Amino acid sequence: MAERVTADVGVTMHWRCRVGRTIAMTRKSRKMTQGKVARYLGWARTTVVAIENGNQATTLDQLVRLAILFRCCVSSFFPSSFLPPDDVAKIEGPSRLL
């Protein structure tokens, strides 16, 4: 049971980091600062920083608000694959990584 909990925490952190990086890239492509995003959404700048660094889980409401601000779909914040790279290699074999 402890192994499962540890694995779940690792996967969750992995996805928070990936989603956060995607949000940061989207923000930068829109030429917006973290402070500007925070002001538009009524958040503290530290909230935007924490989300982008993967240190804070995002709610659906937050993702929707970011998507509206950036004029994109919520799904654009998520990578096409929902498995961490190591898990993809285990499932599909080493050729997947070449």
C-alpha positions as a printed Julia matrix, in Angstrom:
98×3 Matrix{Float64}:
   0.0    0.0     0.0
   2.81   2.45    0.85
   4.38   1.86   -2.58
   1.09   2.77   -4.27
   0.76   6.0    -2.27
   4.36   6.98   -3.05
   3.83   6.25   -6.75
   0.61   8.3    -6.8
   2.36  11.27   -5.18
   5.16  11.08   -7.76
   2.74  10.92  -10.69
   0.68  13.79   -9.27
   3.77  15.96   -8.85
   4.93  15.04  -12.36
   1.62  16.22  -13.85
   1.47  19.4   -11.76
   4.94  20.3   -13.06
   4.06  19.53  -16.68
   0.79  21.48  -16.54
   2.55  24.35  -14.76
   5.27  24.52  -17.43
   2.62  24.57  -20.15
   0.76  27.39  -18.38
   4.03  29.35  -18.09
   4.82  28.85  -21.79
   1.31  29.94  -22.75
   1.57  33.02  -20.54
   4.94  33.97  -22.05
   3.65  33.45  -25.59
   0.91  35.97  -24.76
   3.62  38.39  -23.53
   2.1   38.53  -20.06
   3.93  38.7   -16.76
   3.01  36.62  -13.74
   1.98  39.84  -12.02
  -0.34  40.81  -14.86
  -2.02  37.39  -14.83
  -2.43  37.63  -11.07
  -4.0   41.1   -11.29
  -6.43  40.07  -14.04
  -7.56  37.01  -12.08
  -7.53  38.56   -8.63
  -4.85  36.21   -7.37
  -1.57  36.8    -5.56
   1.45  36.67   -7.88
   2.83  33.93   -5.64
  -0.18  31.78   -6.61
   0.74  32.07  -10.29
   4.38  31.26   -9.45
   3.35  28.21   -7.39
   1.07  26.9   -10.16
   3.73  27.37  -12.84
   6.38  25.66  -10.69
   4.08  22.72   -9.95
   4.02  23.52   -6.23
   0.28  24.09   -6.15
  -2.42  21.93   -7.64
  -4.8   23.82   -9.91
  -8.54  23.6    -9.63
 -10.8   23.28  -12.63
 -12.01  26.82  -11.93
  -8.44  28.13  -12.06
  -7.73  26.3   -15.32
 -10.91  27.65  -16.89
 -10.08  31.2   -15.81
  -6.55  30.88  -17.22
  -7.9   29.47  -20.49
 -10.33  32.37  -20.84
  -7.59  34.89  -20.12
  -5.19  33.25  -22.59
  -7.99  32.59  -25.12
  -7.25  28.9   -25.4
  -8.84  25.58  -24.47
  -8.32  24.08  -21.03
  -7.13  20.92  -22.76
  -4.18  22.83  -24.22
  -2.62  22.87  -20.74
  -2.39  19.08  -20.73
   0.1   17.04  -22.74
  -1.35  14.56  -25.2
  -0.05  11.65  -23.16
  -1.34  11.18  -19.62
   1.47   8.83  -18.59
   4.91   9.88  -17.33
   7.69   9.02  -19.84
   8.97   6.08  -17.75
   5.51   4.5   -17.68
   5.11   4.93  -21.45
   8.41   3.1   -21.97
   7.28   0.23  -19.71
   4.0   -0.14  -21.58
   5.13   0.37  -25.16
   8.73  -0.83  -24.93
  12.07   0.9   -25.53
  11.41   1.62  -29.21
   8.84   4.24  -28.12
  11.66   6.41  -26.8
  13.84   6.24  -29.94
